[in-house]
Amino acid sequence: SLEKFVPYKITTLFGLITAGADFYKRLGVKKKSEAEAVWQKSYHHAAVREQVEELLQLESEWDSFLESVDRGLQTTDGQLSGGKIADSLSPNTLFTDGRSGK
């Protein structure tokens, strides 16, 4: 439900983003490929392996989190419309670009 989504899911989202960003910042990189290049050089150190494993766990949690958000949003869409969104749109529906207003 929306009541659970906002406090729990959004808080989790920001927590995961912050943890990943902090890890990359500590390595001095911005991309995963750059991080991998850094930790490959030092992977033989237990502390590096531990941090890499934590990052991989974080990625797994992130993927699970996004999947649960997707499932929740799909359920909400179905509940609100009573069916598929595409079923309720006419092929002749005109749309307005939110940026240009055209």
Contacts in CASP RR format, 6 or more apart in sequence:
PFRMAT RR
TARGET T0000
AUTHOR 0000-0000-0000
METHOD contacts of the structure
MODEL  1
SLEKFVPYKITTLFGLITAGADFYKRLGVKKKSEAEAVWQKSYHHAAVRE
QVEELLQLESEWDSFLESVDRGLQTTDGQLSGGKIADSLSPNTLFTDGRS
GK
2 76 0 8 1.000
5 69 0 8 1.000
5 72 0 8 1.000
9 65 0 8 1.000
9 68 0 8 1.000
9 69 0 8 1.000
12 65 0 8 1.000
13 65 0 8 1.000
13 69 0 8 1.000
16 58 0 8 1.000
16 61 0 8 1.000
16 62 0 8 1.000
16 65 0 8 1.000
19 58 0 8 1.000
20 55 0 8 1.000
20 58 0 8 1.000
23 35 0 8 1.000
23 51 0 8 1.000
23 54 0 8 1.000
23 55 0 8 1.000
23 58 0 8 1.000
24 30 0 8 1.000
24 35 0 8 1.000
27 34 0 8 1.000
27 35 0 8 1.000
27 38 0 8 1.000
27 39 0 8 1.000
28 34 0 8 1.000
28 38 0 8 1.000
29 35 0 8 1.000
29 38 0 8 1.000
35 55 0 8 1.000
39 48 0 8 1.000
39 51 0 8 1.000
39 52 0 8 1.000
42 48 0 8 1.000
43 49 0 8 1.000
43 52 0 8 1.000
77 85 0 8 1.000
78 84 0 8 1.000
81 87 0 8 1.000
81 88 0 8 1.000
96 102 0 8 1.000
END
